[in-house]
Amino acid sequence: MNQQLHNKVVRMAKSTISDLETVAWFQDIKNSLSLTEDEIISAWVQWDTGKEDYGNEMYNSHAMRVAMYLHNFLPGSWHQYRQNLISKLVEQLGRGSIYEVGFGTVPEYVDLVLGNNLTLTLSDMDDSSLRFAKLILDIKYSGWNNKIVLQKLNMDTETIPADHDLYIFQDSLEHALDPGKVLSQHVGRVKKGTRFLFSLPRKLTPDLSLPLGLPLRRAGPQLPGPPLPRPQVLKLGRYGRRA
């Protein structure tokens, strides 16, 4: 990594942390985990510039979990844009149950779940993700466990529950050993009219739908090139099993 890129990423991290220094929940998180600003910045740099050089063990770091979560508060970023767009789509759902697969960090649409006739299951195969999510929810959202469930799930070895109204995959489906197989098996089990929402890495996006034979209706422009990619929406309609 060149020094110019390193310095740019450090500036982004410091700016985001500075904006949150007076926010009570951020101080509570730092104090609960006994983290310093330097530790969070170091993890941020690793996440932005070197995560492909590490295995899943990198996610066991508390500093890494915090850095990942803080990306949602980076002004003008893809992370913030994605959270805002998904929140709008969740708001349109209005009521029903949501299941997010491989959530990684607590999504910003939690506020909408708690304030509307919605329920949410956040699933992940990583214990550190579930532990950090509980910490965030305990600090930021009183009474969250009345409407939100944390569930351990491995897409490769376990079956995704099929009784929800909306399934969200935020950069998670590609972590499965065979994404097409996981998704096609799940599509065959859900009820008619179930909605799916994906955000996917550019390198996977063009080929994902081929094993399924299903059309993806895009919520944004095709890559490559600006503007930033938006999550893809797949509304099953006739593809789901009949209720």
TIVEXMAR-953972 format. One line per field, with one value per residue: residue in one letter; x, y negated, z of N, C-alpha, C, O in turn; residue number from 0. Coordinates in pm, whole numbers, plus 32768, in hexadecimal, padded with zeros to 4 digits. Each point is the difference from the previous one (the first is absolute). Layout:
REM TIVEXMAR-953972
pamar: a;...
n_u: X;...
n_v: Y;...
n_w: Z;...
ca_u: X;...
ca_v: Y;...
ca_w: Z;...
c_u: X;...
c_v: Y;...
c_w: Z;...
o_u: X;...
o_v: Y;...
o_w: Z;...
bakol: NUM;...
REM end
This chain:
REM TIVEXMAR-953972
pamar: m;n;q;q;l;h;n;k;v;v;r;m;a;k;s;t;i;s;d;l;e;t;v;a;w;f;q;d;i;k;n;s;l;s;l;t;e;d;e;i;i;s;a;w;v;q;w;d;t;g;k;e;d;y;g;n;e;m;y;n;s;h;a;m;r;v;a;m;y;l;h;n;f;l;p;g;s;w;h;q;y;r;q;n;l;i;s;k;l;v;e;q;l;g;r;g;s;i;y;e;v;g;f;g;t;v;p;e;y;v;d;l;v;l;g;n;n;l;t;l;t;l;s;d;m;d;d;s;s;l;r;f;a;k;l;i;l;d;i;k;y;s;g;w;n;n;k;i;v;l;q;k;l;n;m;d;t;e;t;i;p;a;d;h;d;l;y;i;f;q;d;s;l;e;h;a;l;d;p;g;k;v;l;s;q;h;v;g;r;v;k;k;g;t;r;f;l;f;s;l;p;r;k;l;t;p;d;l;s;l;p;l;g;l;p;l;r;r;a;g;p;q;l;p;g;p;p;l;p;r;p;q;v;l;k;l;g;r;y;g;r;r;a
n_u: 8054;7F86;80CC;8032;8045;80D7;8091;8011;807D;80DC;8046;8017;80BB;80C1;800E;8036;80D6;807D;7FE3;8099;80A0;7F90;8058;7F37;7F68;8014;7F9C;7F26;7FD0;800A;7F54;7F4B;8028;7FAF;7F52;80B2;802A;80A0;7FAF;7F9C;807C;805D;7F77;7FF1;80AF;8003;7F82;805D;8086;7F9E;7F40;8038;8047;7F2A;804A;7F9C;80C9;8010;7F8E;80BA;8054;8048;80DD;8042;7FF1;80A1;80C7;7FFF;8014;80D2;8036;7FAB;80C5;802D;8033;7F23;7FF0;80AB;80B8;807A;809C;80BE;809E;8080;80AD;80BE;8087;807E;80C0;80AF;8070;8090;80C3;8081;7FE6;7FFB;8013;8080;803D;8062;8022;802F;7F7D;8050;7F7D;8025;7F56;8037;800D;80CC;807E;805F;80C8;80B7;804A;8061;7F67;80AA;8025;8071;802C;8061;8015;803D;8093;7FEB;8085;80BB;7FDC;800B;80CC;8073;7FCC;8053;80D3;802E;7FE3;80A6;80AC;7FFB;8017;7FB3;8048;80DA;8048;7FC8;80BC;8084;8018;8053;804A;8010;808D;7FD9;8046;80CC;7FE4;7FF3;7F5A;8016;800E;7F64;803A;80B5;7FE9;8081;803F;8067;802B;803E;7FEE;7F3B;7F6A;804D;7F83;7F45;7FE2;7F31;8081;8084;80BE;80B4;8074;809C;80BC;809C;8086;809C;8088;8076;7FC8;7F3B;808D;804A;801E;8043;807C;8023;8098;802B;8076;8087;80A2;7F93;8027;80C4;8092;7FFE;7FDA;80DD;8076;8000;809C;8089;7F31;80BA;7F7E;8052;8081;807C;807B;7FE8;8035;80B0;8096;8060;7FB0;8004;8098;7F6A;7FA2;804A;7F84;7FEA;7F9A;7FEB;7F8B;800F;808C;7F83;8059;7F95;7F9D
n_v: 8077;7FAF;7FA1;7FFC;80BD;803F;7F8B;8052;80B6;7FE1;7FB2;8099;807C;7FAD;8005;80C2;8044;7F9E;805D;80A4;7F73;7F8B;808E;7FC0;7FF2;7F37;7F4E;7FEA;7FAB;7F24;7F82;7FF4;7F72;7F51;7F91;804A;7F2C;7FEA;8028;7F53;7F62;8034;7FF4;7F39;7FBD;804C;7F92;7F45;803B;8030;7F8E;7F82;7F54;7FBD;8069;80C9;805F;7FDB;80AE;807B;7FA8;7FF3;8018;80D8;8079;7FDD;8067;80D8;802F;7FFB;80D1;8077;7FFB;80AC;7F3E;8017;804E;807B;7FEC;7F44;7FF0;8075;7FA7;7F64;8047;8046;7F58;7FAB;806D;7FCD;7F44;801D;804C;7F65;80A5;8042;80B1;7FBE;802A;7FD0;8002;8073;8011;80B6;7F83;7FAB;8083;7F8D;80B2;8011;7F55;802B;8066;7F8D;7FA6;80C4;7FED;7FC1;809D;8022;804D;7FF5;8010;809C;7FF7;7F23;809C;8013;8087;80DE;805A;801C;80B6;80C3;802D;8049;80D9;8088;8005;8083;80DA;7F3C;809E;7FCF;8025;7F27;7F8E;7FFA;8053;8047;7FE3;80AF;7F8F;80DB;7F41;7FEE;7F96;7F25;8061;7FB2;7F97;80A0;7FDE;7FEF;7F45;7FF8;8018;800E;7FAD;7FF6;7FFD;8052;7F9A;7F2F;7FBE;7FD3;80BD;8007;7F50;8038;806A;7F8E;7F8E;8068;8034;7F5E;7FD7;80A0;7F84;7F6E;7F7C;8058;7FC9;80D4;7F93;7FBE;801B;7FAE;8059;7FA2;80AE;7F4F;8022;7FA9;7F26;7FCC;8039;7F40;7F53;7FE3;7FE6;7F21;7F91;7FAC;7FC1;7FA9;7FF4;7FB1;801D;8092;7F47;800C;80BB;7F7E;7FCD;7F37;7FCE;7F8E;80A4;8047;7FC9;80D2;7FBF;807B;7FB2;8059;7F84;7FDA;7F5B;7F59;8057;80AC;7F35
n_w: 8000;7F53;7FEE;7F25;7F9B;8009;7F84;7F31;7FD9;7FEE;7F3A;7F5F;7FFB;7FB1;7F21;7F9C;7FF9;7F60;7F34;8004;7FBB;7F67;7F6A;804D;7F58;7F9C;805A;7FD2;7F35;7FD3;8048;7F7B;7F57;8078;7FA3;7F8B;803B;809B;80CD;8068;8063;80C6;80B1;8064;807D;80D3;8096;804F;80A9;80C4;7FDD;7F4E;8080;800B;80B8;7FF4;7FDA;7F24;7FAB;8000;7F46;80D6;801B;7FFB;80BB;8099;7FF3;803D;80DB;804E;7FC4;80AA;806D;7F75;8067;7FD6;80D2;7FAB;807F;7FF1;7F60;801F;8085;7F9F;7F83;8060;8041;7F5B;7FD2;8084;7FCF;7F56;8051;8066;7F6B;80D8;7F76;80AC;7F2B;80C5;7F21;80BC;80B6;8066;7F7B;80CD;7FBE;7F49;7F78;805D;7FB7;7F39;800B;803C;7F40;7FCE;7F5E;8086;7F63;80BF;7F32;80CA;7F21;8096;7F56;7FD4;805A;7F84;7F51;8019;8004;7F40;7F89;8049;7FBF;7F31;7FD1;8040;7F70;7F48;802D;8046;808E;7FF9;80D4;8010;7FC9;80B4;7F2F;80C5;7F2D;808D;7F79;7FEE;7FA3;805E;80C5;7FDA;8074;7F30;80C5;8017;80D6;7F7A;807C;80B6;7F28;80C8;7F32;80D8;7F20;7FBD;7F7C;7FE9;80AF;7F8D;8077;805C;7FC9;7F52;8039;8046;7F65;7F84;8070;800D;7F50;7FF6;807E;7F84;80AF;7FC2;7F58;800A;80C0;7F33;80B9;7F30;808B;7F38;8051;7FFE;8099;80B2;802A;7F9F;80A1;8072;7F77;7FD6;80BD;800D;7F8D;809E;7FC8;7FA8;80B7;7F3E;80BA;7F8D;8008;7F21;8074;801F;80A0;7FDC;80CB;80C3;8022;7F6A;80C6;801F;7F53;80B8;7F48;80CD;8094;7F24;803A;804C;80B9;7FA6;7FFF
ca_u: 7FAC;8052;7FED;7F94;7F82;7FFB;7FDF;7F75;7FA9;800E;7FB4;7F71;7FE2;8007;7F90;7F86;8009;7FF2;7F73;7FB4;803E;7FA1;7F89;8009;800C;8086;8055;7FDE;803D;8091;801C;7FDC;8064;8085;8046;8035;7FEB;8067;7FDC;7F92;8035;8052;7FA4;7FBE;805E;8008;7F81;7FF4;8070;8048;7FB0;800F;807A;7FE8;7F90;7F91;802D;8006;7F81;7FFA;8031;7F9B;801C;7FD1;7F6E;7FDC;8023;7F9D;7F81;800D;7FF8;7F77;7FF2;805F;7FAD;8013;803B;7FA9;7FC3;7F90;7F9E;7FBB;7FAA;7F8F;7FA8;7FBF;7F9D;7F8B;7FBA;7FC2;7F8E;7F96;7FC7;7F96;7FE3;802F;807C;807A;806D;807D;8060;808A;7FF0;8082;7FEE;7F73;7FD4;7FC0;7F6E;7FCB;7FA1;7F7F;7FC6;7FCD;7F95;7F94;7FCC;8064;805C;8081;8064;8087;8049;808C;8045;8071;7FDA;802A;7F9B;7F8A;8021;800A;7F78;7FB9;8035;7FC9;7F70;7FEC;8026;7FB7;7F72;7FBC;7F93;8010;7FE9;7F72;7FE1;8078;803F;8085;8002;8077;7FDA;8066;7FBA;8033;7FDA;7F7C;7F96;7FCA;7F6F;7FB9;7F7D;8008;7FCC;806F;8086;8066;808A;805A;8088;800F;7FE7;807B;8052;7FDA;8056;7FBA;7F92;7F8E;7FBA;7FBD;7F8F;7F9B;7FB9;7FAB;7F93;7F9D;7FB8;7FB7;7F78;7FF2;8000;806F;805E;808E;8050;808E;8070;8063;807D;7FFB;8035;7FA0;7F7C;7FCE;7FE8;7FB8;7F79;8001;7FD4;7F75;7FA6;7FA1;802C;8015;7FD7;8063;7FD6;8060;8040;8060;808D;8053;7FF1;7FAA;800C;801B;7F9C;7F95;7FD5;7FA7;7F84;7FC2;7F7B;7FED;7F86;7FDB;806C;7FF0;7F99;7F7E;7FE5
ca_v: 7F89;7F87;7FA7;7FA1;8045;8015;7F81;7FDE;8056;7FD3;7F83;8022;803F;7F99;7FA3;8043;800F;7F7B;7FDB;8052;7FF8;7FCC;8055;8054;8090;801E;8004;807B;8071;7FFC;801F;808D;8056;7FCC;7FE5;7F7B;7FCE;8038;808A;7FFD;7FCD;806B;8063;7FBF;8004;808C;8022;7FBA;8011;807F;8070;8076;8043;8042;805C;7FD8;7FE1;7F6F;7FD0;8018;7F87;7F9D;7F85;8012;7FF7;7F73;7FBC;8026;7FBE;7F6F;7FDE;7FD4;7F73;7FB3;7FAF;800D;8081;806A;8043;7FAD;8000;8081;8005;7FA6;803B;8074;7FCD;7FD6;8077;803C;7FAA;8020;8080;7FD8;8064;8086;8031;7FEF;805B;7FD7;806E;7FD2;7F6E;7FC2;7F95;7FDD;7FA2;7F86;8007;8032;7F9B;8014;807B;7FE7;7F9D;8029;8087;8054;804D;8011;8062;7FE8;807F;7FFF;8079;7FD8;7FDE;7F78;7FA7;8006;7FBF;7F6F;7FCF;7FF6;7F8A;7F8A;7FF9;7FE2;7F75;7F9D;8019;803A;805C;8034;8090;801B;8005;8027;807D;801E;808F;8034;804D;8019;8017;8077;807D;7FF4;7FCD;7F7B;8009;7FD9;7FC8;7F6F;7FB1;7FBD;8032;7F9E;8030;7F8F;8032;807A;8079;802C;804B;808D;804F;8005;7F9F;8021;8072;7FD1;7FAA;8048;8058;7FAF;7FC9;8068;801F;7F8F;7FEB;7FA8;7F73;7FDE;7F9E;800F;7F88;8022;7FB0;8064;7FCD;7FF1;8075;806D;7FD4;8029;808E;803D;802F;8068;8084;7FFA;7FE6;7F9B;7F79;7FA2;7F77;7FAD;7F81;7F9C;8016;806E;7FDE;7FA5;7F71;7FB9;7FED;8077;806A;8008;808A;8039;8032;8071;801F;8086;8010;8088;805E;803F;8068;7FC9;8003
ca_w: 8000;7FFD;8072;7FE4;801D;8091;8041;7FDF;8051;808B;800E;8001;8081;8069;7FEF;802E;8091;803A;7FFA;8060;8085;8063;7FFD;8077;7FE5;7FD1;8078;804A;7FBA;8017;808D;8019;7FC1;8025;7F83;7FE8;7F79;7FA8;7FE0;7F9F;7F82;7FC6;7FC9;7F8D;7F90;7FD5;7FBE;7F80;7FA3;8004;8034;7FAB;8028;807F;8005;8055;8087;8013;8034;8090;8042;8024;7FB6;7F77;8002;800F;7F83;7F9B;8021;7FEE;7F72;7FE2;8025;7FAF;7FA5;7F70;7FDD;7FCF;8072;802D;7F94;8000;8075;7FE8;7F9C;803B;805F;7FB3;7FD2;8076;8021;7FA1;8027;805C;8065;7FDD;803E;7FB2;8026;7FC0;8002;8004;800E;8019;8061;8014;7F98;802E;7FF8;807F;8032;7FBC;8035;8086;7FFD;7FA7;8013;7FC0;8053;7FBA;802B;7FCE;8008;7FD6;802B;8053;808A;8021;7FC5;8056;807F;7FEC;7FE4;8080;8045;7FBF;8019;808D;801A;7FB1;7FE9;8074;7FE0;7F77;7FF5;7FEC;7F70;7FB6;802A;7FCC;7FE6;7FBE;7F88;7F9B;7F82;7FBC;8043;803D;7FA9;8022;8017;7F85;8020;8012;7F90;7FBB;801F;7FDE;7FF8;7FE9;7FEA;8050;7FB3;7FBD;805F;7FFA;7FA7;7F80;8010;7FAC;803B;807A;7FE0;7FB3;805C;8057;7FAF;7FEC;807B;803A;7FCE;7F8D;8021;8059;7FC5;801C;7FE9;8001;7FCF;7FD9;7FC5;7F70;7FB9;8004;7FD3;7F7C;7FEE;806E;7FDF;7F9B;802D;802A;7F91;802B;7FDF;806E;7FE3;8042;8039;7FD8;7F7E;7FF1;8005;804C;7FEF;805D;8091;8050;7FEE;8062;8016;7F9D;803A;7FBB;8031;7FCC;7FB7;7FDC;8019;8082;8005;8023;8091
c_u: 8058;7FD8;7F8D;7F78;7FF0;7FD5;7F6F;7F9F;8005;7FB0;7F6A;7FD8;7FFD;7F8B;7F7E;7FFF;7FED;7F6E;7FAE;8032;7F9E;7F81;800D;8015;808C;8061;7FE5;803F;8097;8022;7FE3;806B;808F;8056;8034;7FE1;8065;7FE1;7F91;8032;8054;7FA7;7FBA;8059;800A;7F83;7FF8;806C;803B;7FAF;800D;807E;7FEF;7F8A;7F94;802A;8005;7F81;7FF1;802D;7F8E;8014;7FD0;7F68;7FD1;801D;7F9B;7F7C;8006;7FFE;7F73;7FEB;8064;7FB1;8023;8036;7F99;7FB7;7F86;7F91;7FAE;7FA0;7F83;7F9D;7FB5;7F95;7F81;7FAE;7FBC;7F85;7F8A;7FBD;7F91;7FE6;8034;8084;8075;8069;807D;8069;808E;8009;8083;7FFD;7F6C;7FD6;7FB5;7F68;7FC1;7F9A;7F76;7FBB;7FBF;7F8A;7F89;7FD7;8057;804B;807D;8050;8084;804F;808F;8040;806C;7FCF;8024;7F9E;7F84;801A;8005;7F77;7FB1;802F;7FC5;7F6B;7FE3;801A;7FA1;7F68;7FC1;7F8D;8009;7FD9;7F6C;7FDE;8074;803C;808A;800C;8082;7FD5;8077;7FB9;802A;7FCC;7F74;7F9D;7FCF;7F69;7FB4;7F7E;7FFF;7FD4;806E;8083;8066;8089;8057;808F;801A;7FF3;807F;805C;7FDB;805D;7FC4;7F87;7F84;7FAD;7FB3;7F81;7F92;7FB1;7FA0;7F88;7F91;7FAA;7FA9;7F76;7FFF;7FF9;806C;8061;808F;8047;8093;8056;8073;807F;7FF6;8028;7F9C;7F7E;7FD5;7FD4;7FA3;7F7C;8000;7FD5;7F6B;7FA0;7F98;8033;8012;7FD2;8059;7FC3;805E;8045;8061;808D;8041;7FDE;7FA1;7F71;8018;7F93;7F97;7FDC;7FA2;7F85;7FCC;7F7A;7FD5;7F82;7FE1;806B;7FF8;7F99;7F7B;7FE6;7F9E
c_v: 7F83;7FA1;7F9F;803D;8014;7F80;7FD8;8051;7FD7;7F80;801C;803B;7F98;7FA0;803D;800E;7F79;7FD4;8047;7FF1;7FD1;8054;8069;8093;8025;8008;807D;807B;8004;802A;8094;805F;7FD6;7FE7;7F71;7FD5;803C;808F;8006;7FD3;806C;806C;7FCA;8009;808F;8027;7FC3;8025;808D;8078;807E;8050;8051;8061;7FCC;7FDD;7F6A;7FCB;8018;7F86;7FA0;7F7F;800A;7FF6;7F6F;7FB4;801E;7FB6;7F6A;7FD7;7FD2;7F6D;7FA7;7FB2;8017;8086;805E;8044;7FB2;7FFC;8080;8009;7FAA;803D;8079;7FD3;7FD4;8078;804A;7FB0;801C;8084;7FEC;8060;8088;8021;7FF5;8060;7FD3;806D;7FC8;7F69;7FB8;7F94;7FDB;7F98;7F88;8005;803D;7F9E;8014;807E;7FE7;7FA0;8026;8090;8065;8051;801E;806F;7FDE;8080;7FF0;8081;7FE3;7FD7;7F70;7F99;7FFA;7FBB;7F69;7FC4;7FF0;7F86;7F80;7FF0;7FDE;7F6D;7F9D;8011;8049;805A;803F;8092;8026;8014;8033;807D;8009;8098;8028;8058;800A;8025;8083;8082;7FFE;7FC1;7F79;800F;7FC2;7FB6;7F69;7FB7;7FBD;803C;7F9B;8043;7F86;8034;807D;807F;8037;804D;8094;8049;8009;7FA3;8023;8072;7FD5;7FB3;804C;805F;7FB2;7FC8;8067;801D;7F8F;7FF1;7F9F;7F6F;7FD5;7FA2;801E;7F7E;8024;7F83;8062;7FBF;7FFE;8080;8074;7FDE;8038;8091;803E;803D;8077;8089;8003;7FF6;7F98;7F76;7FAC;7F76;7FA3;7F7F;7F90;8027;8075;7FCA;802A;7F6E;7FC2;7FFE;8082;8068;7FFB;8092;802E;8039;8072;801A;8083;800E;8094;8066;8044;806E;7FC0;8011;8070
c_w: 8000;8070;7FEB;801E;8096;8048;7FE7;8056;8093;8015;8004;8087;806F;7FF8;8033;8097;8045;8003;806B;808F;806C;8006;806F;7FE0;7FD1;8077;8051;7FC0;801A;808F;801E;7FCC;8020;7F86;7FFC;7F71;7FA0;7FD8;7F97;7F78;7FBA;7FC1;7F85;7F84;7FCA;7FB2;7F74;7F9B;7FFE;8029;7FAB;8022;8080;7FF3;805D;808D;801B;8041;8096;8050;801F;7FB2;7F71;7FF9;800B;7F7F;7F92;8018;7FE4;7F6D;7FD9;801C;7FB7;7F97;7F6D;7FD3;7FC7;8073;8032;7F98;8001;8076;7FEE;7F9D;8039;8065;7FB9;7FD1;8073;8029;7FA3;8021;8066;8072;7FD2;8043;7F9E;8035;7FB5;8015;7FFD;8013;8021;806B;8008;7F99;803A;7FF9;807E;803B;7FC3;8033;8087;8001;7FAB;801D;7FB6;8068;7FAC;8040;7FBD;8013;7FCE;8033;8066;808A;8023;7FC8;805A;8085;7FF1;7FE4;8081;804E;7FC6;8021;8092;801F;7FBE;8001;8077;7FD2;7F77;7FF4;7FFC;7F6C;7FAB;803E;7FC0;7FF3;7FBB;7F8C;7FA2;7F7E;7FBD;803C;803B;7F9E;8031;8015;7F8B;8018;8014;7F81;7FAD;8031;7FCD;8006;7FE1;7FF8;8053;7FAD;7FC1;805F;8006;7F9F;7F74;8009;7FAE;803A;807C;7FDE;7FB6;8059;8059;7FB4;7FED;8079;8034;7FC1;7F8B;802E;8061;7FB7;802D;7FDE;800E;7FED;7FEF;7FCC;7F68;7FB7;7FFD;7FBA;7F78;7FF8;8068;7FD6;7FA1;8033;8020;7F8A;8021;7FDA;807E;7FD2;8050;8037;7FD8;7F80;8002;800F;7F7C;7FE8;8063;7FCC;8048;7FEF;806D;8017;7F93;8045;7FAA;8040;7FC1;7FAB;7FE5;8020;8088;7FFB;8026;8095;801F
o_u: 805C;7F90;7FBA;7FA9;7F94;7FAA;7FBE;7F9E;7F9A;7FBE;7FB9;7F99;7FA5;7FCB;7FB2;7F9A;7FBE;7FD3;7F97;7FC8;800E;7FA3;8063;8050;802F;8056;805C;8030;8037;805F;804A;8018;805F;8074;7FC1;7FDF;7FDD;801A;8003;7FD9;7FF5;801E;7FEB;7FD2;8003;800A;7FD0;7FEC;8047;803A;7FEB;8011;805E;7FAF;8003;7FB2;7FFB;8003;7FA1;7FE9;7FB0;7FA0;7FCD;7FCA;7FA2;7FAD;7FD8;7FC3;7F9F;7FE6;7FF0;7F9A;8013;7FC8;8075;801E;7F87;7F8B;7F97;7F8A;7F85;7F8F;7F92;7F87;7F88;7F96;7F91;7F85;7F92;7F9A;7F8D;7F89;7F97;8002;8016;802C;7FF2;800D;8004;8019;8023;8041;800E;803C;7FB4;8040;7FC9;7FBC;7F86;7F9C;7F9B;7F86;7F90;7FAD;7FA1;8039;7FD4;800C;7FFC;800B;8007;8016;801C;7FD4;8036;7FAE;7FB7;7FEA;7FCA;7FA9;7FCC;7FE2;7FB9;7FAF;7FD2;7FD3;7FA5;7FB9;7FDC;7FB8;800B;7FB0;7F9C;7FCE;7FDF;7F9B;7FF0;800D;8010;7FE2;802C;7FAC;8042;7FC2;7FB0;7FF9;7FCE;8027;7FE2;7FBC;802A;7FAF;7FAB;7FF9;7FEE;8017;7FF9;8023;8006;8041;8068;8042;800F;8061;804A;8033;8049;7F92;7F90;7F85;7F8C;7F97;7F8A;7F87;7F91;7F90;7F8A;7F9D;7FA5;7FE3;805D;7FBB;8009;8018;8019;7FE2;802B;7FDB;8019;7FFC;7FBB;7FC4;800B;7FB9;7F8F;7FA9;7FDB;7FDC;7F98;7FB5;7FC4;7F90;7F95;8078;7FAF;802B;7FFE;7FAD;7FEB;7FE1;8032;8020;7FC4;7FAC;7FAC;7FEC;8008;7F8C;801D;801D;7FB8;800B;7FF6;7FF9;7FF9;8004;7FED;7FE9;8038;7FAC;7FFF;8024;7FDB
o_v: 7FF4;8007;7FDB;7FC0;7FEB;8005;7FC9;7FCA;7FFE;7FF2;7FC2;7FDD;7FFE;7FD7;7FBC;7FE5;7FF8;7FC2;7FD0;803E;8025;7FDE;8048;8042;806E;8057;803D;805A;806A;804C;8040;8069;8041;802A;7FA5;8053;8022;8027;8054;8039;8012;8031;8049;8023;8015;8044;8041;7FF3;8022;8067;806F;8071;8040;7FF5;7F8D;7FC5;7FD6;7F98;7FCF;7FFA;7FE0;7FC1;7F9F;7FC2;7FD7;7FB1;7FA6;7FCC;7FC6;7F8C;7FB5;7FC7;7F8C;803C;7FFE;8011;7FEE;8025;8039;8006;7FFC;802E;8027;7FF7;800F;803E;8016;7FFD;8035;8039;7FFE;8012;8040;7FD8;8017;7FBA;801B;8013;8005;802A;7FB3;7FBC;7F8B;8010;8019;7F98;8007;7FAE;8010;802A;7FF4;8002;802C;8004;7FB2;8041;8045;7FD6;7FFB;8009;7FF8;802C;7FB1;8038;805C;7FA5;7FBD;7F97;7F94;7FB9;7FB6;7F92;7F9D;7FBA;7FAA;7F93;7FB2;7FC3;7F9A;7F9F;8079;7FD9;8031;802A;8076;803D;8017;800B;7FE3;804A;7FBE;8059;7F9C;806A;803D;8066;8068;7FBA;7FEF;8038;7F9C;7FF2;7FCB;803A;7FE9;800D;7FD2;8041;7FD4;8016;800B;8064;8079;803E;8051;7FC4;8000;802E;7FF4;7FFB;8024;8017;7FED;800E;802C;7FFD;7FDD;8047;8017;8038;7FB0;7FDF;7F8A;800F;802A;7FBF;8035;7FA5;8054;7F94;8054;8023;8058;8059;8030;8021;8074;806B;803E;8045;806B;8031;7FFD;7FE6;8008;7FCF;8001;7FC0;7F8D;8069;8029;7F93;8052;7FDE;8045;8017;806A;7FDD;7FDD;8055;7FB0;8036;7FF3;8030;800B;8041;804D;8078;806B;8003;7F93;8065;8013
o_w: 8051;8035;805F;803C;8037;8057;8059;8035;8043;8067;804F;8038;8052;8066;8044;8040;8067;8061;8029;805B;8074;8049;8007;8041;801D;8004;8036;8046;801F;8016;804B;803B;7FD4;7FFA;8035;7FAB;7F8F;7F8E;7FA6;7F9A;7F87;7F92;7F9F;7F94;7F87;7F9A;7FA3;7F87;7FA2;8022;8031;7FD2;802F;7FA5;802B;804C;8073;8042;803C;8079;7FA8;7FD4;7FC8;7FA4;7FBD;7FD2;7FB7;7FA3;7FCF;7FE1;7FA0;7FD8;8024;7FA5;7FDA;7F8A;8010;7FF2;801A;8022;7FF2;7FF1;8026;8013;7FE9;8009;8031;8003;7FF0;8028;802B;7FE7;7FF9;8075;7F89;805B;7F89;8079;7F85;8071;7FA6;7FB2;7FDC;806A;7FA2;7FF5;806D;803E;8006;803A;8046;800F;801A;805B;7FF5;8058;7FA4;8074;7F85;807A;7F85;8070;7FA6;8065;803E;800D;8049;803C;8018;8034;8054;802D;8011;803E;804B;8024;801D;8050;803B;7FEB;800D;7FAB;7FCC;7F97;7FF7;7FDF;7F89;807A;7F8A;805D;7FA2;8011;7FE3;7FF8;7FB9;7FBB;802A;7FA3;8076;7FAA;7FC7;7FA4;8048;7F94;7F89;8079;7F8E;8063;7F8E;8065;8041;801D;7FF1;7FD3;8038;7FA1;7F9D;801D;8031;7FFC;8011;803B;801D;7FEE;801D;8035;7FFE;7FF5;804F;7F96;7FEE;8061;8022;7F88;8071;7F9B;8067;7FB7;8057;7FC5;7FC5;7F9B;7FAB;7FD0;7FF7;7FB0;7FF4;8030;7FED;7FBB;8007;8007;7FC3;800C;805C;7F98;807B;7FC0;8026;7FC8;8069;7FD0;7FBA;7FAD;8039;7F88;7FC2;7FE9;8073;7FAC;7FC5;806E;7F86;8071;7F86;7F98;805E;7FF1;8012;7FA7;803A;803B;8074
bakol: 0;1;2;3;4;5;6;7;8;9;10;11;12;13;14;15;16;17;18;19;20;21;22;23;24;25;26;27;28;29;30;31;32;33;34;35;36;37;38;39;40;41;42;43;44;45;46;47;48;49;50;51;52;53;54;55;56;57;58;59;60;61;62;63;64;65;66;67;68;69;70;71;72;73;74;75;76;77;78;79;80;81;82;83;84;85;86;87;88;89;90;91;92;93;94;95;96;97;98;99;100;101;102;103;104;105;106;107;108;109;110;111;112;113;114;115;116;117;118;119;120;121;122;123;124;125;126;127;128;129;130;131;132;133;134;135;136;137;138;139;140;141;142;143;144;145;146;147;148;149;150;151;152;153;154;155;156;157;158;159;160;161;162;163;164;165;166;167;168;169;170;171;172;173;174;175;176;177;178;179;180;181;182;183;184;185;186;187;188;189;190;191;192;193;194;195;196;197;198;199;200;201;202;203;204;205;206;207;208;209;210;211;212;213;214;215;216;217;218;219;220;221;222;223;224;225;226;227;228;229;230;231;232;233;234;235;236;237;238;239;240;241;242
REM end
